[in-house]
Amino acid sequence: MGEVNKDKNYCALPIVPEREFKADVNNDRRELLITNEKKWVNGTVLHYYFFDKETDGKYVILNNGQREWKTWTTNEEERNVVRNAFKQWISLGIGMKFKEVATREEAEIRIGFMRGDGAWSYIGRDIIDLELSKDERTMNFGWDLTRNPSEIDTAIHEIGHTLGFPHEHQNPKAGIEWDEEAVYAALAKPPNKWNREKTYHNIIRKIDPDTVQGSNWDPNSIMHYPFKAGLIKKPVQYQNGITPAGGFSERDKLWVRTFYPPMDNADLEELPLLVSNKLSLNHGEQKDFIIKPNETRKYNIATFGASDSVIVLFEEGVDEVFYVAGDDDSGEDHNANINVELNRGKSYILRVRVYYSERQGEISVMYW
């Protein structure tokens, strides 16, 4: 995201309601749910789309009261910066995949380039869980990504949010003590022009410790902002500013592979009809199955046992898997359950990720 200077633009995450848990959700369970709830099941193919119509954009009200149209479209050169950023994530050998599509209706990730609206993305599964309109952006780039080669880090950073990773500089384990009024004053100036609420939400606020990467602070993370001198009081070595090295840190690479390790669908265990399969999974782990129905009809697919899990079903295609249905029972008093029509002669992949279990090894999955 470049060297710190007076013209630095920052990423501003959308403010979404914090999840409220039922009173009977204990602390251990809550911590594990927060750690995992915005992450995707590994092996998901996320489709992205660049807004490309003349009608894609919005009017903004200027200081003089007049309206000005701001387009969400851009040129091919800038789109290529974002395409290359997706490739950078894939080059780490993760199990997730990204595919560009031609229509917004096909896309989970919908990308705009509205100038002056900042760079931002919703975090992880918020892009589907919030049930946004297909005409709404889930990611935006508010300045020209071709102005400097280092701006690819801006695109990589925003894609990191879409994968479920928060801002590293808001890690409560960092021990950062801000000169808060200096931060508010700096971000109120151009090019950001943030109000206090936006500055608090994106910089000063300490995020839940259960959402951060590992046990230590990583000042070189791709998810960390650079900051100029005079904004940080402690640690003292950063009073003169902090500039991440650029690109992925070693811990970025480790952490994304922890949640999304490399995958191979070639040798998946088949889940037989009417046979309960015991899941010996640790918290946060995932197991995948192949399902080959012997007749075309409606089926139920469900987990059993005191647990919080997400199950997602995909249909195998020639060179891609296609989402069919999913259910997430996290924080609820029931188990994940899918009722869906499956077709004889087709193969399906069931992915099961366990967030939490009261008694490890006492969870199972079955279809009937």
Short mmCIF file of the C-alpha atoms (twelve columns), coordinates in Angstrom:
data_MODEL
# 
_entry.id   MODEL 
# 
loop_
_atom_site.group_PDB 
_atom_site.id 
_atom_site.type_symbol 
_atom_site.label_atom_id 
_atom_site.label_alt_id 
_atom_site.label_comp_id 
_atom_site.label_asym_id 
_atom_site.label_seq_id 
_atom_site.Cartn_x 
_atom_site.Cartn_y 
_atom_site.Cartn_z 
_atom_site.pdbx_PDB_model_num 
ATOM 1   C CA . MET A 1   0.000   0.000   0.000   1 
ATOM 2   C CA . GLY A 2   2.973   2.243   -0.383  1 
ATOM 3   C CA . GLU A 3   5.121   4.508   1.722   1 
ATOM 4   C CA . VAL A 4   3.573   6.738   4.370   1 
ATOM 5   C CA . ASN A 5   3.061   10.306  3.227   1 
ATOM 6   C CA . LYS A 6   0.637   13.153  3.613   1 
ATOM 7   C CA . ASP A 7   -1.396  12.000  0.608   1 
ATOM 8   C CA . LYS A 8   -1.969  8.453   1.896   1 
ATOM 9   C CA . ASN A 9   -5.376  6.925   1.190   1 
ATOM 10  C CA . TYR A 10  -6.708  4.327   3.618   1 
ATOM 11  C CA . CYS A 11  -9.148  1.429   3.467   1 
ATOM 12  C CA . ALA A 12  -12.447 2.147   5.245   1 
ATOM 13  C CA . LEU A 13  -14.455 -0.964  6.094   1 
ATOM 14  C CA . PRO A 14  -18.257 -0.776  5.961   1 
ATOM 15  C CA . ILE A 15  -19.819 -0.649  9.420   1 
ATOM 16  C CA . VAL A 16  -22.017 -3.695  9.987   1 
ATOM 17  C CA . PRO A 17  -23.940 -4.720  13.125  1 
ATOM 18  C CA . GLU A 18  -21.976 -6.863  15.565  1 
ATOM 19  C CA . ARG A 19  -23.367 -10.313 16.136  1 
ATOM 20  C CA . GLU A 20  -25.289 -10.881 19.351  1 
ATOM 21  C CA . PHE A 21  -25.160 -14.326 20.925  1 
ATOM 22  C CA . LYS A 22  -27.782 -16.057 23.007  1 
ATOM 23  C CA . ALA A 23  -27.255 -15.991 26.770  1 
ATOM 24  C CA . ASP A 24  -26.506 -19.736 26.906  1 
ATOM 25  C CA . VAL A 25  -23.530 -19.491 24.504  1 
ATOM 26  C CA . ASN A 26  -20.500 -19.895 26.777  1 
ATOM 27  C CA . ASN A 27  -17.238 -17.983 26.306  1 
ATOM 28  C CA . ASP A 28  -15.289 -20.870 24.749  1 
ATOM 29  C CA . ARG A 29  -18.033 -21.445 22.208  1 
ATOM 30  C CA . ARG A 30  -18.365 -17.717 21.510  1 
ATOM 31  C CA . GLU A 31  -14.616 -17.316 20.910  1 
ATOM 32  C CA . LEU A 32  -14.539 -20.156 18.389  1 
ATOM 33  C CA . LEU A 33  -17.593 -18.851 16.563  1 
ATOM 34  C CA . ILE A 34  -16.060 -15.380 16.241  1 
ATOM 35  C CA . THR A 35  -12.792 -16.878 14.976  1 
ATOM 36  C CA . ASN A 36  -14.481 -18.847 12.211  1 
ATOM 37  C CA . GLU A 37  -17.854 -17.324 11.352  1 
ATOM 38  C CA . LYS A 38  -16.718 -14.976 8.551   1 
ATOM 39  C CA . LYS A 39  -14.398 -17.524 6.925   1 
ATOM 40  C CA . TRP A 40  -15.511 -19.524 3.891   1 
ATOM 41  C CA . VAL A 41  -15.568 -23.298 3.721   1 
ATOM 42  C CA . ASN A 42  -12.329 -24.222 2.031   1 
ATOM 43  C CA . GLY A 43  -12.667 -25.123 -1.629  1 
ATOM 44  C CA . THR A 44  -15.250 -22.431 -2.339  1 
ATOM 45  C CA . VAL A 45  -15.062 -20.766 -5.758  1 
ATOM 46  C CA . LEU A 46  -15.733 -17.037 -5.360  1 
ATOM 47  C CA . HIS A 47  -16.876 -15.294 -8.519  1 
ATOM 48  C CA . TYR A 48  -15.996 -11.649 -9.102  1 
ATOM 49  C CA . TYR A 49  -17.492 -9.047  -11.429 1 
ATOM 50  C CA . PHE A 50  -16.447 -5.549  -12.433 1 
ATOM 51  C CA . PHE A 51  -19.319 -3.095  -12.819 1 
ATOM 52  C CA . ASP A 52  -19.340 -2.166  -16.507 1 
ATOM 53  C CA . LYS A 53  -22.591 -0.387  -17.403 1 
ATOM 54  C CA . GLU A 54  -23.075 3.338   -17.967 1 
ATOM 55  C CA . THR A 55  -25.833 3.178   -15.355 1 
ATOM 56  C CA . ASP A 56  -23.498 1.675   -12.730 1 
ATOM 57  C CA . GLY A 57  -22.728 4.437   -10.263 1 
ATOM 58  C CA . LYS A 58  -24.450 6.912   -7.962  1 
ATOM 59  C CA . TYR A 59  -25.047 10.620  -7.498  1 
ATOM 60  C CA . VAL A 60  -23.216 12.428  -4.699  1 
ATOM 61  C CA . ILE A 61  -24.162 15.767  -3.191  1 
ATOM 62  C CA . LEU A 62  -21.427 18.400  -3.514  1 
ATOM 63  C CA . ASN A 63  -20.693 21.133  -0.967  1 
ATOM 64  C CA . ASN A 64  -22.581 23.625  -3.125  1 
ATOM 65  C CA . GLY A 65  -25.684 21.439  -3.020  1 
ATOM 66  C CA . GLN A 66  -25.425 20.244  -6.595  1 
ATOM 67  C CA . ARG A 67  -25.417 16.586  -7.608  1 
ATOM 68  C CA . GLU A 68  -22.560 14.892  -9.439  1 
ATOM 69  C CA . TRP A 69  -22.634 11.442  -11.043 1 
ATOM 70  C CA . LYS A 70  -19.850 9.091   -9.927  1 
ATOM 71  C CA . THR A 71  -19.316 6.015   -12.076 1 
ATOM 72  C CA . TRP A 72  -18.374 2.605   -10.686 1 
ATOM 73  C CA . THR A 73  -16.610 1.592   -13.899 1 
ATOM 74  C CA . THR A 74  -12.973 1.888   -14.934 1 
ATOM 75  C CA . ASN A 75  -10.523 0.977   -17.691 1 
ATOM 76  C CA . GLU A 76  -8.964  -2.372  -18.528 1 
ATOM 77  C CA . GLU A 77  -5.569  -1.399  -17.116 1 
ATOM 78  C CA . GLU A 78  -6.987  -0.834  -13.639 1 
ATOM 79  C CA . ARG A 79  -9.102  -3.984  -13.792 1 
ATOM 80  C CA . ASN A 80  -5.902  -5.889  -14.580 1 
ATOM 81  C CA . VAL A 81  -4.341  -4.667  -11.323 1 
ATOM 82  C CA . VAL A 82  -7.205  -6.295  -9.417  1 
ATOM 83  C CA . ARG A 83  -7.049  -9.466  -11.521 1 
ATOM 84  C CA . ASN A 84  -3.353  -9.750  -10.706 1 
ATOM 85  C CA . ALA A 85  -4.118  -9.287  -7.008  1 
ATOM 86  C CA . PHE A 86  -6.485  -12.276 -7.101  1 
ATOM 87  C CA . LYS A 87  -3.687  -14.262 -8.775  1 
ATOM 88  C CA . GLN A 88  -1.305  -13.269 -5.969  1 
ATOM 89  C CA . TRP A 89  -3.592  -14.874 -3.389  1 
ATOM 90  C CA . ILE A 90  -3.986  -18.019 -5.514  1 
ATOM 91  C CA . SER A 91  -0.192  -18.238 -5.933  1 
ATOM 92  C CA . LEU A 92  0.083   -18.945 -2.201  1 
ATOM 93  C CA . GLY A 93  -1.351  -22.408 -2.858  1 
ATOM 94  C CA . ILE A 94  -4.640  -21.935 -1.010  1 
ATOM 95  C CA . GLY A 95  -7.743  -24.087 -1.442  1 
ATOM 96  C CA . MET A 96  -9.958  -21.146 -2.385  1 
ATOM 97  C CA . LYS A 97  -10.473 -20.184 -6.014  1 
ATOM 98  C CA . PHE A 98  -11.511 -16.984 -7.788  1 
ATOM 99  C CA . LYS A 99  -13.198 -16.744 -11.175 1 
ATOM 100 C CA . GLU A 100 -14.177 -13.655 -13.142 1 
ATOM 101 C CA . VAL A 101 -17.747 -13.707 -14.481 1 
ATOM 102 C CA . ALA A 102 -19.565 -11.546 -17.003 1 
ATOM 103 C CA . THR A 103 -22.684 -10.697 -14.989 1 
ATOM 104 C CA . ARG A 104 -23.352 -9.401  -11.486 1 
ATOM 105 C CA . GLU A 105 -25.992 -12.074 -10.949 1 
ATOM 106 C CA . GLU A 106 -23.283 -14.759 -11.023 1 
ATOM 107 C CA . ALA A 107 -20.939 -12.935 -8.645  1 
ATOM 108 C CA . GLU A 108 -20.448 -12.969 -4.897  1 
ATOM 109 C CA . ILE A 109 -17.770 -10.246 -5.233  1 
ATOM 110 C CA . ARG A 110 -18.955 -7.142  -7.102  1 
ATOM 111 C CA . ILE A 111 -16.246 -4.544  -7.654  1 
ATOM 112 C CA . GLY A 112 -16.643 -0.816  -8.249  1 
ATOM 113 C CA . PHE A 113 -14.161 2.002   -8.828  1 
ATOM 114 C CA . MET A 114 -16.065 4.998   -7.453  1 
ATOM 115 C CA . ARG A 115 -13.563 7.804   -7.005  1 
ATOM 116 C CA . GLY A 116 -13.648 9.540   -3.653  1 
ATOM 117 C CA . ASP A 117 -15.463 6.658   -1.945  1 
ATOM 118 C CA . GLY A 118 -12.329 5.061   -0.507  1 
ATOM 119 C CA . ALA A 119 -11.045 1.519   -0.787  1 
ATOM 120 C CA . TRP A 120 -13.128 -0.985  1.127   1 
ATOM 121 C CA . SER A 121 -14.579 -4.468  1.208   1 
ATOM 122 C CA . TYR A 122 -17.010 -6.355  3.377   1 
ATOM 123 C CA . ILE A 123 -15.322 -9.026  5.482   1 
ATOM 124 C CA . GLY A 124 -15.651 -12.654 4.427   1 
ATOM 125 C CA . ARG A 125 -19.108 -14.147 4.327   1 
ATOM 126 C CA . ASP A 126 -20.720 -10.777 5.039   1 
ATOM 127 C CA . ILE A 127 -20.871 -10.385 1.250   1 
ATOM 128 C CA . ILE A 128 -23.544 -13.105 1.171   1 
ATOM 129 C CA . ASP A 129 -24.878 -13.170 4.740   1 
ATOM 130 C CA . LEU A 130 -25.984 -9.523  4.593   1 
ATOM 131 C CA . GLU A 131 -28.083 -10.379 1.513   1 
ATOM 132 C CA . LEU A 132 -26.941 -7.339  -0.430  1 
ATOM 133 C CA . SER A 133 -28.584 -6.525  -3.745  1 
ATOM 134 C CA . LYS A 134 -26.757 -7.767  -6.835  1 
ATOM 135 C CA . ASP A 135 -26.635 -4.100  -7.869  1 
ATOM 136 C CA . GLU A 136 -24.590 -3.212  -4.775  1 
ATOM 137 C CA . ARG A 137 -20.822 -3.233  -4.493  1 
ATOM 138 C CA . THR A 138 -19.068 -5.569  -2.087  1 
ATOM 139 C CA . MET A 139 -15.671 -3.972  -2.845  1 
ATOM 140 C CA . ASN A 140 -14.571 -0.542  -4.054  1 
ATOM 141 C CA . PHE A 141 -11.389 1.216   -5.116  1 
ATOM 142 C CA . GLY A 142 -11.676 4.955   -4.667  1 
ATOM 143 C CA . TRP A 143 -8.419  6.033   -6.303  1 
ATOM 144 C CA . ASP A 144 -6.429  5.060   -9.383  1 
ATOM 145 C CA . LEU A 145 -4.664  1.738   -8.790  1 
ATOM 146 C CA . THR A 146 -2.419  2.360   -11.795 1 
ATOM 147 C CA . ARG A 147 -0.817  5.469   -10.298 1 
ATOM 148 C CA . ASN A 148 1.929   3.454   -8.599  1 
ATOM 149 C CA . PRO A 149 3.047   -0.200  -8.905  1 
ATOM 150 C CA . SER A 150 2.694   -0.595  -5.123  1 
ATOM 151 C CA . GLU A 151 -1.076  -0.081  -5.422  1 
ATOM 152 C CA . ILE A 152 -1.445  -3.780  -6.149  1 
ATOM 153 C CA . ASP A 153 -1.061  -4.118  -2.373  1 
ATOM 154 C CA . THR A 154 -4.271  -2.094  -1.996  1 
ATOM 155 C CA . ALA A 155 -6.114  -4.649  -4.121  1 
ATOM 156 C CA . ILE A 156 -4.481  -7.585  -2.300  1 
ATOM 157 C CA . HIS A 157 -5.505  -5.990  1.027   1 
ATOM 158 C CA . GLU A 158 -9.164  -5.672  0.000   1 
ATOM 159 C CA . ILE A 159 -9.277  -9.254  -1.260  1 
ATOM 160 C CA . GLY A 160 -7.847  -10.265 2.127   1 
ATOM 161 C CA . HIS A 161 -10.923 -8.728  3.731   1 
ATOM 162 C CA . THR A 162 -13.148 -10.730 1.371   1 
ATOM 163 C CA . LEU A 163 -11.341 -13.885 2.513   1 
ATOM 164 C CA . GLY A 164 -12.319 -13.005 6.081   1 
ATOM 165 C CA . PHE A 165 -9.263  -11.218 7.465   1 
ATOM 166 C CA . PRO A 166 -9.582  -7.962  9.480   1 
ATOM 167 C CA . HIS A 167 -7.151  -5.049  9.870   1 
ATOM 168 C CA . GLU A 168 -3.957  -6.142  11.599  1 
ATOM 169 C CA . HIS A 169 -3.232  -2.704  13.094  1 
ATOM 170 C CA . GLN A 170 -6.455  -3.094  15.118  1 
ATOM 171 C CA . ASN A 171 -5.090  -6.258  16.705  1 
ATOM 172 C CA . PRO A 172 -5.448  -5.769  20.490  1 
ATOM 173 C CA . LYS A 173 -2.249  -7.809  20.918  1 
ATOM 174 C CA . ALA A 174 -0.254  -5.113  19.114  1 
ATOM 175 C CA . GLY A 175 -0.074  -2.905  22.182  1 
ATOM 176 C CA . ILE A 176 -0.524  0.208   20.054  1 
ATOM 177 C CA . GLU A 177 -1.309  3.330   22.049  1 
ATOM 178 C CA . TRP A 178 -2.541  6.022   19.690  1 
ATOM 179 C CA . ASP A 179 -2.314  9.760   19.953  1 
ATOM 180 C CA . GLU A 180 -6.031  9.684   19.312  1 
ATOM 181 C CA . GLU A 181 -6.622  13.359  18.615  1 
ATOM 182 C CA . ALA A 182 -3.679  13.397  16.210  1 
ATOM 183 C CA . VAL A 183 -5.175  10.396  14.407  1 
ATOM 184 C CA . TYR A 184 -8.605  12.020  14.181  1 
ATOM 185 C CA . ALA A 185 -7.049  15.234  12.866  1 
ATOM 186 C CA . ALA A 186 -4.873  13.456  10.286  1 
ATOM 187 C CA . LEU A 187 -7.710  11.373  8.870   1 
ATOM 188 C CA . ALA A 188 -10.088 14.340  8.751   1 
ATOM 189 C CA . LYS A 189 -7.819  15.977  6.164   1 
ATOM 190 C CA . PRO A 190 -7.656  15.122  2.444   1 
ATOM 191 C CA . PRO A 191 -7.471  12.675  0.817   1 
ATOM 192 C CA . ASN A 192 -9.548  10.659  3.321   1 
ATOM 193 C CA . LYS A 193 -11.776 13.327  4.925   1 
ATOM 194 C CA . TRP A 194 -13.069 10.856  7.498   1 
ATOM 195 C CA . ASN A 195 -15.403 11.732  10.339  1 
ATOM 196 C CA . ARG A 196 -14.564 10.561  13.861  1 
ATOM 197 C CA . GLU A 197 -16.816 7.511   13.652  1 
ATOM 198 C CA . LYS A 198 -15.097 6.198   10.527  1 
ATOM 199 C CA . THR A 199 -11.631 6.853   11.969  1 
ATOM 200 C CA . TYR A 200 -12.516 5.101   15.212  1 
ATOM 201 C CA . HIS A 201 -14.012 2.105   13.376  1 
ATOM 202 C CA . ASN A 202 -11.048 1.606   11.033  1 
ATOM 203 C CA . ILE A 203 -8.038  2.604   13.136  1 
ATOM 204 C CA . ILE A 204 -8.466  3.267   16.858  1 
ATOM 205 C CA . ARG A 205 -11.028 0.573   17.701  1 
ATOM 206 C CA . LYS A 206 -9.539  -2.670  19.014  1 
ATOM 207 C CA . ILE A 207 -11.166 -5.622  17.309  1 
ATOM 208 C CA . ASP A 208 -12.192 -8.789  19.121  1 
ATOM 209 C CA . PRO A 209 -9.009  -10.765 19.924  1 
ATOM 210 C CA . ASP A 210 -10.651 -13.912 18.583  1 
ATOM 211 C CA . THR A 211 -10.750 -12.479 15.043  1 
ATOM 212 C CA . VAL A 212 -7.018  -11.806 14.663  1 
ATOM 213 C CA . GLN A 213 -4.257  -13.914 13.147  1 
ATOM 214 C CA . GLY A 214 -2.544  -16.039 15.779  1 
ATOM 215 C CA . SER A 215 -1.154  -14.835 19.077  1 
ATOM 216 C CA . ASN A 216 1.222   -12.079 17.954  1 
ATOM 217 C CA . TRP A 217 1.028   -8.770  16.136  1 
ATOM 218 C CA . ASP A 218 2.417   -8.703  12.586  1 
ATOM 219 C CA . PRO A 219 3.387   -5.126  11.615  1 
ATOM 220 C CA . ASN A 220 4.399   -6.336  8.135   1 
ATOM 221 C CA . SER A 221 1.055   -7.959  7.335   1 
ATOM 222 C CA . ILE A 222 -0.629  -7.052  4.054   1 
ATOM 223 C CA . MET A 223 -3.624  -6.280  6.286   1 
ATOM 224 C CA . HIS A 224 -1.699  -3.564  8.195   1 
ATOM 225 C CA . TYR A 225 -1.787  0.161   7.332   1 
ATOM 226 C CA . PRO A 226 1.334   2.317   7.166   1 
ATOM 227 C CA . PHE A 227 1.274   5.287   9.560   1 
ATOM 228 C CA . LYS A 228 3.295   8.481   9.544   1 
ATOM 229 C CA . ALA A 229 5.184   9.955   12.502  1 
ATOM 230 C CA . GLY A 230 3.227   11.489  15.348  1 
ATOM 231 C CA . LEU A 231 0.247   9.114   15.425  1 
ATOM 232 C CA . ILE A 232 1.585   6.271   17.598  1 
ATOM 233 C CA . LYS A 233 2.719   6.825   21.199  1 
ATOM 234 C CA . LYS A 234 3.625   3.198   21.949  1 
ATOM 235 C CA . PRO A 235 5.480   1.014   21.085  1 
ATOM 236 C CA . VAL A 236 8.091   3.753   21.172  1 
ATOM 237 C CA . GLN A 237 9.998   2.371   18.170  1 
ATOM 238 C CA . TYR A 238 7.022   3.338   15.990  1 
ATOM 239 C CA . GLN A 239 6.676   6.934   17.155  1 
ATOM 240 C CA . ASN A 240 8.383   7.994   13.929  1 
ATOM 241 C CA . GLY A 241 5.964   5.969   11.846  1 
ATOM 242 C CA . ILE A 242 5.503   2.428   10.634  1 
ATOM 243 C CA . THR A 243 5.709   1.138   7.082   1 
ATOM 244 C CA . PRO A 244 4.911   -2.524  6.345   1 
ATOM 245 C CA . ALA A 245 7.428   -4.165  4.036   1 
ATOM 246 C CA . GLY A 246 4.895   -4.588  1.218   1 
ATOM 247 C CA . GLY A 247 3.401   -7.757  -0.194  1 
ATOM 248 C CA . PHE A 248 2.596   -10.791 1.927   1 
ATOM 249 C CA . SER A 249 4.424   -11.299 5.199   1 
ATOM 250 C CA . GLU A 250 5.513   -14.813 6.126   1 
ATOM 251 C CA . ARG A 251 2.740   -14.945 8.718   1 
ATOM 252 C CA . ASP A 252 0.158   -13.836 6.140   1 
ATOM 253 C CA . LYS A 253 1.158   -16.860 4.063   1 
ATOM 254 C CA . LEU A 254 1.035   -19.205 7.051   1 
ATOM 255 C CA . TRP A 255 -2.292  -17.898 8.303   1 
ATOM 256 C CA . VAL A 256 -4.188  -18.017 5.017   1 
ATOM 257 C CA . ARG A 257 -2.952  -21.583 4.438   1 
ATOM 258 C CA . THR A 258 -4.146  -22.497 7.931   1 
ATOM 259 C CA . PHE A 259 -7.733  -21.551 7.097   1 
ATOM 260 C CA . TYR A 260 -7.559  -22.440 3.408   1 
ATOM 261 C CA . PRO A 261 -4.980  -25.221 2.894   1 
ATOM 262 C CA . PRO A 262 -4.374  -26.700 -0.576  1 
ATOM 263 C CA . MET A 263 -7.090  -29.125 -1.664  1 
ATOM 264 C CA . ASP A 264 -7.497  -32.072 -3.999  1 
ATOM 265 C CA . ASN A 265 -10.998 -33.320 -4.782  1 
ATOM 266 C CA . ALA A 266 -9.694  -36.438 -6.557  1 
ATOM 267 C CA . ASP A 267 -9.697  -38.840 -3.607  1 
ATOM 268 C CA . LEU A 268 -12.616 -37.749 -1.451  1 
ATOM 269 C CA . GLU A 269 -14.347 -40.279 0.778   1 
ATOM 270 C CA . GLU A 270 -17.813 -41.197 -0.459  1 
ATOM 271 C CA . LEU A 271 -20.698 -40.561 1.929   1 
ATOM 272 C CA . PRO A 272 -23.045 -43.557 1.571   1 
ATOM 273 C CA . LEU A 273 -26.809 -43.167 1.747   1 
ATOM 274 C CA . LEU A 274 -28.289 -43.685 5.235   1 
ATOM 275 C CA . VAL A 275 -24.884 -44.195 6.869   1 
ATOM 276 C CA . SER A 276 -23.852 -41.896 9.718   1 
ATOM 277 C CA . ASN A 277 -20.228 -40.811 9.307   1 
ATOM 278 C CA . LYS A 278 -18.416 -39.823 12.492  1 
ATOM 279 C CA . LEU A 279 -16.481 -36.548 12.285  1 
ATOM 280 C CA . SER A 280 -13.269 -36.587 14.320  1 
ATOM 281 C CA . LEU A 281 -12.499 -32.914 13.770  1 
ATOM 282 C CA . ASN A 282 -10.867 -30.303 15.946  1 
ATOM 283 C CA . HIS A 283 -12.450 -26.893 16.250  1 
ATOM 284 C CA . GLY A 284 -12.212 -25.048 12.924  1 
ATOM 285 C CA . GLU A 285 -11.324 -28.154 10.901  1 
ATOM 286 C CA . GLN A 286 -13.109 -29.314 7.766   1 
ATOM 287 C CA . LYS A 287 -13.902 -32.629 6.107   1 
ATOM 288 C CA . ASP A 288 -15.161 -33.144 2.565   1 
ATOM 289 C CA . PHE A 289 -17.182 -35.993 1.056   1 
ATOM 290 C CA . ILE A 290 -18.348 -37.056 -2.383  1 
ATOM 291 C CA . ILE A 291 -22.055 -37.873 -2.757  1 
ATOM 292 C CA . LYS A 292 -23.321 -39.960 -5.703  1 
ATOM 293 C CA . PRO A 293 -27.107 -40.376 -5.466  1 
ATOM 294 C CA . ASN A 294 -28.582 -43.501 -7.047  1 
ATOM 295 C CA . GLU A 295 -31.905 -41.829 -7.855  1 
ATOM 296 C CA . THR A 296 -33.195 -38.340 -8.564  1 
ATOM 297 C CA . ARG A 297 -35.250 -37.034 -5.638  1 
ATOM 298 C CA . LYS A 298 -35.218 -34.741 -2.613  1 
ATOM 299 C CA . TYR A 299 -32.640 -35.595 0.051   1 
ATOM 300 C CA . ASN A 300 -31.790 -34.352 3.536   1 
ATOM 301 C CA . ILE A 301 -28.180 -33.770 4.524   1 
ATOM 302 C CA . ALA A 302 -27.546 -32.966 8.185   1 
ATOM 303 C CA . THR A 303 -25.109 -32.993 11.068  1 
ATOM 304 C CA . PHE A 304 -25.846 -34.642 14.412  1 
ATOM 305 C CA . GLY A 305 -24.456 -33.917 17.867  1 
ATOM 306 C CA . ALA A 306 -23.957 -30.881 20.102  1 
ATOM 307 C CA . SER A 307 -21.921 -28.712 17.762  1 
ATOM 308 C CA . ASP A 308 -21.733 -25.571 15.661  1 
ATOM 309 C CA . SER A 309 -21.068 -26.391 12.022  1 
ATOM 310 C CA . VAL A 310 -21.501 -25.118 8.501   1 
ATOM 311 C CA . ILE A 311 -22.301 -27.518 5.667   1 
ATOM 312 C CA . VAL A 312 -22.119 -26.525 2.009   1 
ATOM 313 C CA . LEU A 313 -23.031 -28.663 -0.994  1 
ATOM 314 C CA . PHE A 314 -21.480 -28.209 -4.445  1 
ATOM 315 C CA . GLU A 315 -22.171 -29.932 -7.740  1 
ATOM 316 C CA . GLU A 316 -19.143 -31.131 -9.668  1 
ATOM 317 C CA . GLY A 317 -18.739 -29.645 -13.141 1 
ATOM 318 C CA . VAL A 318 -16.157 -30.235 -15.835 1 
ATOM 319 C CA . ASP A 319 -13.595 -27.773 -14.462 1 
ATOM 320 C CA . GLU A 320 -15.418 -26.125 -11.548 1 
ATOM 321 C CA . VAL A 321 -17.701 -26.930 -8.642  1 
ATOM 322 C CA . PHE A 322 -21.003 -25.062 -8.420  1 
ATOM 323 C CA . TYR A 323 -22.747 -24.008 -5.222  1 
ATOM 324 C CA . VAL A 324 -26.036 -25.837 -4.596  1 
ATOM 325 C CA . ALA A 325 -27.061 -25.157 -0.985  1 
ATOM 326 C CA . GLY A 326 -25.698 -24.564 2.501   1 
ATOM 327 C CA . ASP A 327 -26.650 -24.163 6.137   1 
ATOM 328 C CA . ASP A 328 -24.901 -22.729 9.189   1 
ATOM 329 C CA . ASP A 329 -26.153 -23.631 12.664  1 
ATOM 330 C CA . SER A 330 -23.547 -21.648 14.618  1 
ATOM 331 C CA . GLY A 331 -24.870 -20.224 17.861  1 
ATOM 332 C CA . GLU A 332 -28.217 -21.933 17.369  1 
ATOM 333 C CA . ASP A 333 -29.963 -24.812 19.136  1 
ATOM 334 C CA . HIS A 334 -30.432 -26.953 16.020  1 
ATOM 335 C CA . ASN A 335 -28.125 -28.778 13.640  1 
ATOM 336 C CA . ALA A 336 -27.216 -27.779 10.101  1 
ATOM 337 C CA . ASN A 337 -29.640 -29.340 7.612   1 
ATOM 338 C CA . ILE A 338 -30.034 -29.100 3.841   1 
ATOM 339 C CA . ASN A 339 -33.113 -30.337 1.975   1 
ATOM 340 C CA . VAL A 340 -32.323 -30.406 -1.728  1 
ATOM 341 C CA . GLU A 341 -32.976 -32.318 -4.941  1 
ATOM 342 C CA . LEU A 342 -30.029 -34.397 -6.127  1 
ATOM 343 C CA . ASN A 343 -29.813 -35.992 -9.561  1 
ATOM 344 C CA . ARG A 344 -28.773 -39.516 -10.404 1 
ATOM 345 C CA . GLY A 345 -25.625 -39.616 -12.505 1 
ATOM 346 C CA . LYS A 346 -24.220 -36.432 -11.011 1 
ATOM 347 C CA . SER A 347 -21.583 -36.082 -8.303  1 
ATOM 348 C CA . TYR A 348 -21.727 -33.642 -5.416  1 
ATOM 349 C CA . ILE A 349 -19.139 -32.467 -2.911  1 
ATOM 350 C CA . LEU A 350 -20.224 -31.893 0.677   1 
ATOM 351 C CA . ARG A 351 -17.938 -29.695 2.767   1 
ATOM 352 C CA . VAL A 352 -18.391 -29.727 6.546   1 
ATOM 353 C CA . ARG A 353 -16.545 -27.275 8.799   1 
ATOM 354 C CA . VAL A 354 -16.922 -27.630 12.571  1 
ATOM 355 C CA . TYR A 355 -16.655 -24.407 14.552  1 
ATOM 356 C CA . TYR A 356 -17.246 -25.902 17.980  1 
ATOM 357 C CA . SER A 357 -18.250 -29.189 19.585  1 
ATOM 358 C CA . GLU A 358 -19.164 -29.863 23.196  1 
ATOM 359 C CA . ARG A 359 -17.589 -33.320 23.044  1 
ATOM 360 C CA . GLN A 360 -14.970 -33.871 20.383  1 
ATOM 361 C CA . GLY A 361 -15.645 -36.898 18.204  1 
ATOM 362 C CA . GLU A 362 -19.362 -36.984 19.010  1 
ATOM 363 C CA . ILE A 363 -20.470 -35.325 15.777  1 
ATOM 364 C CA . SER A 364 -21.630 -37.067 12.634  1 
ATOM 365 C CA . VAL A 365 -23.058 -36.294 9.201   1 
ATOM 366 C CA . MET A 366 -25.545 -38.302 7.149   1 
ATOM 367 C CA . TYR A 367 -27.753 -38.013 4.096   1 
ATOM 368 C CA . TRP A 368 -31.023 -39.815 3.498   1 
# 
